[in-house]
């Protein structure tokens, strides 16, 4: 039981004393980067889906 208690104590110490947490401005900037990247990737996947749907529709209409 003391090993578990020691583990939590050391984990808490590391999170409060050793970890370098970002500032509010850095966090907002990182969030915006992730949001923009997510939108771009979503649009790319949507575009590929639309193109493949169009191509397959045209192909099946030929048959």
N, C-alpha and C positions, 0 to 999 in steps of 0.2 A: 504493500500500500504506500510505503514511503517513496518508492520509485515513481509511482503515478503522481503523487503530490509534488515531488521534485521536478518532474517533467512539466507540469503545469506552471510551477513557479518560474522555471527557467524560460519557458515559452512566453510568459507574461513579461518577464524582464527583457527578453529579446525584442518583443513587439513595442515596448514602451521606451527602451533606452538605446537599442542598436539600430532599429529600422529607421531609414530616412523617409519620412512621409512627404508627399508633394504638397506644395502650397495650394491654396484655393485657386489661384490663377493658373498654375500648372495643370491642375486637375481639370479645369474648364477647357484649357487648350487641348489637352489630350482627348477629352470627351468629344470636342468638335472634330478633331482629326478622325476619330473612330466613326463618328456619325457620317462625315463626308465620304470616307472610304466605304462604309456600308451602303450608302446611297449609290455610289459609283458602281460597286460590284453588283448590286441589285439591278441597276439599269443594264449592265452588261449581260447578266443572265437572262433578263427579260428580253433583251434584243436577240440573243442567240435562240431563245425559245420561239420568238416570233418569226425569225428567219427560217428556222427548221420547220415550223408549222406551215409556213407559206410554201417552202420547197416540197415538203411531203404532200401537201394538198394538191399542188400542181402535178406532182408525179402520179398520185392516185387518180387524178382526173384524166390523165392520159390513158390509163388502163381501161 
